[in-house]
Amino acid sequence: MTTQLLVIEDDTQIRENLKEMLTLHGFNVETAVNGREGISQALLHPPDLILCDIMMPEVDGYHVLEVVRNNRLIANVPFIFLTAKTEPVDLRRGMDQGADDYLTKPFTLQNLMHTIESRLQREALRKADLKAKLESYRHNLASVAVHEYNTALTGIIGFSSMLIDQHDQFNGEETVTMVKMIKVCGLRLKRSLDNIQLIDALQHIDPDHSAYIHYSSGNTLLTAELIDRCALAVEQRQDRHVSYQVDVEPVQLSISADNLRICLVELVDNAVKFSDAGQSFTVKGEICESGYQIAVTNRGQPFNIEDSAHIGPYKQFDRSLYEQQGFGLGLAIVKKIVEFNKGKLTVESPTPGDTTVLIWLPQWLGGN
């Protein structure tokens, strides 16, 4: 497919010369006589690269660049300024606004072609990298989804089939046990669907939307009793005993009760999931650095600290080595919610075999 270029230049001779030279080099070239027309053409027919003069009547090149970079459709289009300005402050202004490069008039054909080709190559690499990331994301989601849904549905279908086909062979206690397992599988499936919906909302919510306030405001009191309730929720959902120790200083945090509960449940669930059999985990909370730090430590499956920078939706580390439940959404959800509330999430490995997930949140100081 022929590369589409847009030349925005008010000087007729320069504009026509550029079109002729670039066309001879195999590009499909559209031109605009001023900034206003250039913006219109860029939006109607998004180009692969824009060459734009700076000094133009009505709408100058800086404004064209601002419009381009603030429009999602064309925000990543390579943008090269054509300028007679040589003062560093003028060149710096364009680069600070997001220009990819600039050519100082007069320029040679060799410099023009080199600049265009280098910017097109960089954009091609960016697109290839994005495509690879999307493919990895799609693959991770597909493989995790198949496993997670099938595991839950196999339990539901299997136990319900046994109760239907062989109900007369089970006593009351055995029947209740199987019904409980059906419930556990159903809760596991519901949690997966709820978390998919939640991470989608957290990733795409507009800060200017009224719903953003739900995730970024409020305050609540953190106590050991709250952590106990969150651990109980994990126990009931997984139908297993959860062993842990709690040492927290009660404090009023700048996060709503609902969102703090979501974070604590996910942190507890993560600790339980990756603890060795028979090992308990610890929850410690203390005032520090003008805020409050919650540290959840478990002993079990090792965590590569370098992976902490890549925590994200549907990302499960070392899945090929360790069987894992869930979609890999827990810490991604916690990270998003904590950041919405001006906090941060980090992961440490204080000793071999121990993993500590830490969240820092500001204390509630009152006021609006």
C-alpha positions in Angstrom: 0.0 0.0 0.0 1.3 3.4 -1.0 2.4 5.6 1.9 0.1 8.7 2.3 1.8 12.0 3.1 0.1 15.3 3.9 2.1 18.5 3.2 0.7 21.7 4.9 2.5 24.7 3.4 1.3 28.2 2.5 4.1 28.9 0.1 2.9 27.7 -3.3 6.3 27.0 -4.8 7.6 25.1 -1.8 4.3 23.1 -1.6 4.2 22.1 -5.2 7.9 21.3 -5.3 7.5 19.0 -2.3 4.6 17.3 -3.9 6.4 16.7 -7.1 9.6 15.3 -5.4 7.8 13.1 -3.0 5.5 11.7 -5.7 8.5 10.8 -7.8 9.8 8.9 -4.8 6.7 6.8 -4.7 4.6 8.6 -2.0 0.9 9.5 -2.4 0.9 13.2 -1.5 -2.0 15.4 -0.5 -1.4 19.1 0.1 -3.1 21.9 2.1 -2.6 25.6 1.7 -2.9 26.6 5.3 -3.3 25.2 8.8 -7.1 25.2 8.9 -7.3 23.2 5.6 -4.5 20.9 6.8 -6.4 20.0 10.0 -9.6 19.2 8.0 -7.7 17.0 5.6 -5.8 15.2 8.3 -9.1 14.3 10.1 -11.0 13.4 6.9 -8.1 11.3 5.4 -5.6 10.4 8.1 -2.1 10.3 6.6 0.9 8.2 7.4 3.0 11.3 8.0 2.6 15.1 8.1 5.0 17.7 6.9 3.9 21.1 8.2 5.1 24.7 8.0 5.2 26.7 11.2 4.5 30.2 10.1 1.1 30.3 8.4 -1.8 32.8 8.5 -4.9 32.1 10.7 -3.8 28.8 12.0 0.0 28.2 12.5 1.9 24.9 12.7 1.9 24.8 16.5 -1.9 24.8 16.5 -2.1 22.1 13.8 0.3 20.0 15.9 -1.8 20.6 19.1 -5.0 19.4 17.3 -3.3 16.4 15.8 -1.8 15.2 19.1 -5.2 15.7 20.9 -7.2 13.7 18.4 -7.2 9.9 19.1 -7.6 9.1 15.5 -4.4 10.8 14.3 -2.5 11.3 17.6 0.4 9.0 16.7 0.9 10.2 13.1 4.6 11.2 12.7 4.8 15.0 12.5 7.7 16.9 10.9 7.9 20.7 11.1 9.2 22.7 8.1 10.6 25.9 9.4 12.8 28.9 8.7 13.1 29.5 12.4 16.5 28.4 13.7 16.4 29.8 17.3 16.7 26.9 19.8 13.6 28.2 21.7 11.4 27.9 18.6 12.7 24.4 17.8 12.3 23.3 21.5 8.7 24.6 21.5 7.7 22.3 18.7 9.5 19.3 20.2 7.9 19.9 23.5 4.5 19.9 21.9 5.1 16.5 20.4 6.7 17.1 17.0 8.8 14.2 15.9 11.4 16.1 14.0 12.0 19.4 12.1 13.6 20.4 8.8 15.2 23.9 8.6 14.5 25.7 5.3 16.2 25.4 2.9 16.8 21.7 3.1 18.2 19.2 0.6 16.2 16.3 -0.9 18.6 13.9 0.8 17.8 15.4 4.2 14.1 15.4 3.4 14.0 11.7 2.4 16.2 10.6 5.3 14.0 12.4 7.8 10.8 11.0 6.3 12.1 7.4 6.1 13.5 7.4 9.6 10.2 8.6 11.1 8.1 6.1 9.0 10.4 3.3 10.1 10.1 4.3 13.8 6.3 4.4 13.4 6.4 0.9 11.7 8.4 -0.4 14.7 5.9 1.1 17.1 3.0 -0.5 15.3 4.8 -3.9 15.1 5.5 -3.7 18.9 1.8 -2.8 19.6 0.6 -5.7 17.4 2.9 -8.1 19.2 1.6 -6.9 22.6 -2.0 -7.2 21.4 -1.3 -10.7 20.1 0.3 -11.7 23.4 -2.6 -10.1 25.3 -5.1 -12.0 23.1 -3.3 -15.3 23.6 -3.0 -14.9 27.3 -6.7 -14.1 27.6 -7.8 -17.0 25.4 -5.7 -19.6 27.2 -6.6 -18.4 30.7 -10.3 -18.1 29.8 -10.5 -21.6 28.4 -8.9 -23.0 31.5 -10.8 -20.9 34.0 -14.2 -21.3 32.5 -13.8 -25.0 31.8 -12.5 -25.7 35.4 -15.6 -24.1 37.0 -18.1 -25.5 34.5 -16.6 -29.0 34.7 -17.2 -29.0 38.5 -20.7 -27.6 38.1 -21.7 -30.0 35.3 -19.9 -33.0 36.9 -21.3 -32.8 40.4 -24.8 -31.8 39.2 -24.8 -34.8 36.8 -23.8 -37.2 39.6 -26.7 -35.8 41.8 -29.2 -36.2 39.0 -28.0 -39.6 37.7 -27.0 -41.3 41.0 -28.9 -39.4 43.6 -30.1 -42.6 45.3 -26.5 -43.7 46.0 -25.5 -40.7 48.2 -26.4 -40.1 51.8 -27.3 -36.6 53.0 -23.8 -35.6 54.0 -22.3 -36.6 50.6 -25.1 -34.7 48.8 -24.4 -31.6 50.8 -20.7 -31.9 50.1 -21.3 -32.0 46.3 -23.8 -29.1 46.5 -21.1 -27.1 48.3 -18.7 -27.9 45.5 -21.2 -26.7 42.9 -21.5 -23.5 44.9 -17.7 -23.0 45.1 -17.4 -23.5 41.3 -20.3 -21.1 40.7 -18.7 -18.5 43.0 -15.4 -18.9 41.2 -17.0 -18.4 37.9 -19.0 -15.3 39.2 -15.8 -13.8 40.6 -14.1 -14.2 37.3 -16.9 -12.5 35.4 -17.1 -9.7 38.1 -13.4 -9.0 37.9 -13.4 -8.9 34.1 -16.2 -6.3 34.3 -14.3 -4.4 37.0 -10.9 -4.2 35.3 -12.6 -3.1 32.0 -14.3 -0.3 33.9 -11.1 0.7 35.7 -9.1 0.7 32.4 -11.5 2.7 30.3 -13.2 5.1 32.8 -13.0 8.8 31.9 -11.6 10.9 34.8 -14.1 13.6 33.8 -17.0 11.1 34.1 -19.1 11.1 37.3 -18.5 7.4 37.8 -14.8 8.1 38.3 -15.6 9.5 41.7 -16.8 6.1 42.8 -13.3 4.7 42.4 -11.2 7.8 43.5 -12.9 9.3 46.6 -14.2 8.5 50.1 -12.6 7.4 53.3 -12.9 4.5 55.7 -11.4 3.1 58.9 -8.9 0.2 58.5 -9.0 -2.3 61.4 -8.0 -5.8 62.0 -11.7 -6.7 62.0 -12.1 -5.5 58.5 -9.2 -7.7 57.4 -10.9 -10.6 59.2 -14.1 -10.1 57.3 -12.1 -10.0 54.0 -10.3 -13.3 54.9 -13.7 -14.9 55.8 -15.0 -13.9 52.3 -12.0 -15.7 50.7 -12.6 -18.7 53.0 -16.2 -19.0 52.0 -15.5 -18.5 48.3 -12.7 -21.1 48.2 -14.3 -23.4 50.8 -11.0 -23.8 52.7 -9.5 -22.6 55.9 -7.3 -19.5 55.7 -4.5 -19.2 58.2 -3.0 -15.7 58.8 -1.7 -13.2 61.4 -2.8 -9.6 61.5 -0.9 -6.6 63.0 -2.4 -3.3 61.9 -2.6 0.2 63.4 -6.2 1.4 63.0 -6.3 4.4 60.7 -8.7 6.4 58.6 -7.6 6.0 55.0 -8.4 8.1 51.9 -10.3 5.4 50.1 -13.9 4.3 50.1 -15.0 1.3 52.1 -16.1 -0.6 49.0 -12.8 0.0 47.2 -10.6 -0.8 50.3 -12.6 -4.1 50.7 -11.9 -5.0 47.1 -8.2 -4.4 47.5 -8.0 -6.4 50.8 -10.0 -9.3 49.4 -7.7 -9.5 46.3 -4.6 -9.2 48.4 -5.7 -12.0 50.8 -6.8 -14.2 47.9 -3.4 -13.7 46.2 -1.6 -14.6 49.4 -3.7 -17.7 49.9 -3.3 -18.8 46.2 0.5 -18.6 46.2 1.2 -19.9 49.7 2.7 -23.3 50.2 0.3 -25.9 51.8 0.1 -25.4 55.6 1.8 -22.0 55.5 0.1 -18.9 56.9 0.5 -15.4 55.6 0.8 -12.1 57.5 -0.9 -8.7 57.1 0.9 -5.8 58.6 -0.2 -2.2 58.5 1.7 0.9 59.8 1.8 4.6 59.5 4.7 5.8 57.3 5.8 8.4 54.9 2.9 10.7 55.5 0.6 7.9 54.7 -0.1 4.3 55.5 1.4 1.0 54.3 -0.3 -2.4 54.2 2.1 -5.3 53.6 0.8 -8.8 52.9 3.5 -11.5 53.0 3.2 -15.1 52.0 5.7 -18.0 51.7 5.4 -20.2 48.6 5.7 -19.8 44.9 8.6 -17.5 44.2 7.9 -14.1 42.5 10.5 -12.5 40.2 10.6 -8.9 41.5 11.4 -7.7 38.0 7.9 -8.9 37.0 6.3 -6.4 39.3 6.7 -3.7 36.7 4.6 -5.8 34.3 1.6 -6.4 36.6 -1.5 -6.1 34.4 -4.8 -7.7 33.3 -4.6 -11.3 32.2 -0.9 -11.5 33.0 0.0 -14.6 34.9 3.7 -15.0 35.6 5.3 -18.5 35.2 2.0 -20.0 34.3 3.8 -22.8 32.3 5.6 -23.8 35.6 2.8 -23.4 38.1 -0.9 -24.2 37.9 -2.8 -21.0 38.7 -6.4 -20.1 39.3 -8.1 -17.0 38.0 -7.4 -14.6 35.1 -4.5 -12.8 36.7 -6.7 -9.8 37.4 -6.4 -9.5 41.2 -3.2 -7.4 41.6 -4.0 -5.4 38.4 -7.3 -4.4 40.0 -5.7 -3.4 43.3 -3.0 -1.4 41.4 -5.6 0.5 39.5 -7.8 1.3 42.5 -4.8 2.3 44.7 -3.5 4.6 42.0 -6.9 6.2 41.5 -6.7 7.1 45.2 -3.2 8.6 45.0 -1.5 5.5 46.3 0.9 2.9 44.9 1.5 -0.8 44.8 4.9 -2.5 44.9 6.1 -6.1 45.3 9.2 -7.2 47.3 10.9 -10.4 48.2 12.4 -9.8 51.7 13.8 -13.3 51.9 14.0 -16.3 49.5 10.6 -17.8 49.2 8.7 -14.9 50.7 6.7 -12.4 48.6 5.4 -9.2 50.0 2.8 -7.1 48.2 2.7 -3.6 49.6 0.2 -0.8 49.0 0.7 2.7 50.2 -2.4 4.9 50.7 -2.7 8.5 52.0 -4.3 9.0 55.4 -7.7 10.7 55.6 -7.1 14.2 57.0 -10.7 15.4 56.9 -12.2 18.0 54.7 -13.8 17.7 51.3 
